[in-house]
Amino acid sequence: MFAIVRTGGKQYRVAAGDKIAVEKIEGEAGDTVSLGDVLLAGDGGEVKDAKGLAVSAEIIAQTRGEKVIVFKKRRRHNYRRRNGHRQSLTLLRILAVGDAKKAAPKKEAAPKAEAAPAAEAKAAPAQEAPKKEAAPKKAAAPKKEAAPKAEAAAEKKPAAKKAAPKKEA
């Protein structure tokens, strides 16, 4: 049996036992993931209903693809930019094609269940602790009065006068 699945914006034709490289999926080597976006399923030459189907896969490794050089140039403008890019990839081994949602439980589900009681335990002591009362506010210091502007203007020297422009004869 084969299926066409969509993941990472691309479509892949998969069957049980196939190995494929897809865009990065969260998880570690050995984790089981379910690819739920099945577009088409078939057996031999027959097309089957893909509604409710899922593809079960095991993560082999998290890796990176080949380096791609991105070179931009605008002629006659002395403009050249060179960049490199390596895409993060996940290598998958397809375990089963079909109703894999029941057959392949995720390994990630167990740590989430353990994390929930720990969060409740942390929340309980916070509720029991009495709240501290706010300290009384201090009175504001009296403001200093600004010096009168008239006195400040008297201390300043008058601006120098500009000389009149000379007339040419």
C-alpha positions in Angstrom: 0.0 0.0 0.0 1.3 3.5 -0.8 0.2 7.0 0.1 0.9 10.6 -0.9 1.6 12.7 2.1 2.2 16.4 2.5 4.8 17.7 5.0 6.9 20.9 5.0 5.1 22.2 1.9 6.2 19.3 -0.2 4.5 16.0 -1.3 6.0 12.6 -1.0 5.0 9.2 -2.3 5.7 6.7 0.6 5.2 3.0 1.3 6.1 0.9 4.3 9.9 0.5 4.6 10.8 3.7 2.6 13.3 6.2 3.8 12.7 9.9 3.0 14.3 13.2 3.9 11.8 15.9 4.8 12.0 19.4 6.2 12.8 19.5 9.9 10.2 17.9 12.2 10.6 18.3 16.0 11.8 15.1 17.8 14.9 13.0 18.4 16.3 9.9 16.8 14.1 7.0 17.6 10.9 8.9 18.2 7.7 7.9 16.3 5.8 10.6 14.4 2.5 10.5 12.6 2.1 12.2 9.2 -1.6 13.0 9.2 -1.9 15.0 6.0 -2.6 12.1 3.6 -3.7 13.4 0.1 -4.1 10.0 -1.6 -3.8 6.3 -0.8 -3.7 3.3 -3.0 -2.9 -0.4 -3.3 -1.4 -1.4 -6.6 -3.4 0.3 -9.3 -6.5 1.0 -7.1 -7.0 4.4 -5.4 -8.5 4.2 -1.9 -10.2 6.7 0.3 -7.5 8.7 2.2 -9.9 10.2 4.7 -8.9 9.4 8.3 -5.6 7.7 7.2 -2.3 8.5 8.8 1.3 7.4 8.0 3.5 6.3 10.9 7.2 7.0 10.6 10.3 6.7 12.8 12.9 9.5 13.0 16.3 8.1 11.9 18.3 11.3 12.3 18.2 15.1 12.3 20.7 16.4 9.7 21.4 19.2 7.3 21.3 19.2 3.5 24.0 20.2 1.0 25.2 23.8 1.0 23.6 26.0 -1.6 25.4 29.2 -2.7 23.1 32.2 -3.2 24.9 34.8 -5.4 23.3 38.1 -6.3 24.8 40.4 -8.9 23.6 43.6 -10.6 25.8 44.3 -13.6 27.4 47.7 -14.0 26.6 48.7 -10.4 29.5 47.0 -8.6 27.0 45.0 -6.6 27.8 41.4 -5.6 26.4 39.4 -2.6 27.4 35.8 -1.8 25.5 33.8 0.9 25.4 30.1 1.7 22.4 28.1 3.1 22.0 24.6 4.5 18.5 23.3 5.0 17.7 21.4 8.2 16.3 18.0 7.4 14.8 15.0 9.2 15.4 11.5 7.9 12.3 9.3 8.3 11.7 5.6 8.0 8.1 4.8 7.1 6.7 2.1 9.4 3.1 1.8 8.3 0.7 3.3 5.9 -2.9 3.2 7.0 -4.8 3.8 10.2 -1.5 4.4 12.1 -3.0 6.7 14.7 -3.9 3.8 16.9 -0.9 1.6 16.0 1.8 4.2 16.6 1.6 6.0 19.9 4.0 9.0 20.2 6.9 8.8 22.7 6.4 12.5 23.4 3.0 11.9 25.0 4.5 10.3 28.2 6.7 13.3 29.2 3.8 15.7 28.8 1.7 13.6 31.2 4.6 13.7 33.8 5.1 17.4 33.4 1.5 18.2 34.3 1.6 16.9 37.9 4.9 18.8 38.4 3.3 22.0 37.3 0.4 21.4 39.7 2.8 20.8 42.6 4.6 24.1 41.8 1.3 26.0 41.7 0.1 24.6 45.1 2.8 26.2 47.3 2.4 29.5 45.6 -1.3 29.6 46.6 -0.6 28.7 50.3 2.1 31.4 50.8 0.7 34.5 52.4 1.0 37.7 50.4 3.3 40.4 51.8 1.8 43.8 52.3 3.2 46.8 50.4 5.5 49.0 52.4 4.2 52.5 53.2 5.2 55.1 50.6 7.6 57.8 51.6 6.6 61.5 51.5 7.8 63.3 48.4 10.8 65.7 49.0 9.9 69.4 48.7 10.7 70.8 45.3 13.3 73.5 44.9 12.1 76.8 43.4 13.6 77.8 40.2 15.6 81.0 40.0 13.6 83.9 38.6 14.2 84.4 34.9 14.7 88.2 35.1 17.8 87.7 37.2 19.2 85.1 34.8 18.7 87.4 31.9 20.4 90.3 33.6 23.5 88.2 34.2 23.8 87.3 30.5 25.9 89.5 28.3 24.1 91.2 25.4 24.6 89.6 22.0 27.4 91.1 19.9 26.2 93.3 17.1 27.1 92.4 13.5 29.1 94.9 11.5 27.3 96.6 8.6 28.4 95.3 5.2 30.8 97.6 3.4 29.6 99.3 0.3 31.5 99.0 -2.9 32.0 102.0 -5.0 
